Amino acid sequence: MTTSTPKKGLHIGLWVAQVLLGAAFGMAGIMKLGTPAEEMVANGMAWAARVPAGLILFIGAAELAGAFGLIVPSATRILPSLTPLAAAALTLVMVLAAGEHVMAGEGAHIAPNFVLGGLALFIAWGRHKAAPITARDAAARTAIPQR
């Protein structure tokens, strides 16, 4: 058994997590940016009634930016070090969301925060330490022999 097999499996697992989490946060961000707070409350998101409308828009923009950050830098290999940073920021968003639910007495609603935050933390760790993606310019420098 070679040592590259687990790393390849981890790399694939991280890509799957990145795409799924990117889709989840992308859809959540678009929803928060395009849906009035009253409609969000009517659809079961009670927290939207407790926070200012500007904060809802900020959270939506942060989630959308995080979704792009999970995928685009790694896919293009342009500044792929932004991917673990985006994942860490989304982990923080989920920790804060869980805290808001706990303070509001909505402990039953924190499970999605833990799942999404855990996946984001996995991506942050994986893309920073275990299976980082090499930047395109660095890969090109190592492929061209130096004279």
N, C-alpha and C positions, 0 to 999 in steps of 0.2 A: 504494500500500500504506500503510495507516495504522499508527501506532505502537501502537495498542491490540491489533492482531492477535497479535503475539508475546507480549504480556502475558497475553492471554486464553488462548493456548495454554500458556503457562507455568503459569497459574493452574489450568487443567484437569490438566496433568501433575502439579502438586503435589498436587491433590486425589486423583488416582489413587494416587500414591505414599503419601499419608497413609492412605488406606483400606487399601491392601495391607499397609503396614508396621504399621498399627494392628491388623489381623487377625493378622498373624504374631506380633507381640509379645503380643497378647492371648491367643492360643492357647498360646504358650510360657509366659507367666506363669501361666495357669490350670493347665497341666501341672505346672509346678514347685511350685505351691501344693498340688496335689491328689495328687501321685504320690510314694510313698515313695522315698527315695534308692536303696535296694536294687533296686527295679524299674527306676529310671532307668539304673542301671549295667547291669542285665541287658539293657536295650534299646539298649546301645551308647554310653551317655553316661558314659564312664569318669571324667570330671572330677567327677562327683557323689560318687565315692568319696574324692576328695582334699580335699573341702571340708566344713566343718561343716554339719549339717542346717539350722541357723539361717541360714546364708549362702544356702543354696538357697532358703529361704522368703523371705529379703530380696530376692534377685534376682528371684524370681517376682513379689513385690509391686511392685518397681520397674518390671518390664516391663509389668505390668498397668496401673499408674498411668501409665506412659509411653504405652501404647496409648490410654487415655482422653484423655490430654493432646494426642495428635496429632489427634484428631477433635473432641471435644466443645467445646473453647473456640472453634474456628474455625466449627464448624457452628452453634453458638448465637450466635456473635459476642459472647459475654460473655467478656471478658478474652482475646481471641485472641492476645495477646502471649505467652500460656503455651504455645502450640503450638511456636514455635521453641525455647523453653526445654526442653520435653519432648523434642524432636528432638535437641537438643544433649546432653541427659542420656543418651538412648539411644545416641548416637554414642559417648559415654564408656563405656557398658556394653559395647559391642562392641569397643572398643579394649582394655579390660581383659580381656574374654573371649579375644581373640586373643593377648594377652600370656600368659594362663594356658596356652593351648594350646601356645604356643612354648616356654614354660618346661618343660612336661611332655613335650616332644619330639613333639608332635602337630601339626606344621606342616601336614600335609595337611588338617587340620580347620579351618583359619582362613579358607578361602574364603567360607563363609557369613557369617562375622563382617565381612569386608570388604564384601560385597554389602549386607548389612543396615546396616552402619555408614555406607557411602557413601550409601545412600538417606536415612538419617536426617540426614546432613550436608547433603544436597541440600535437604531440607525445612527444616532450620534456616536455611540461607542464603536460600532462596526466600521463606519466610514472614517473615523478619526484614528482608531488603533488597529483593528483586526484586518480590515480589507479596504484600505484607502484607495481612491482612484487617482492615478497619476495624471497630472496636468498635461495637456496636449503639447505644449512647448517643451516641457521636461522630457517627454517621451521622444520627441524629435531630436533633442540634443544627444540622448543616449544612443539613438539609432545611427547617427552620423559619426563615423570615426574621426577622431581628432588628429591633426597632423602636427 
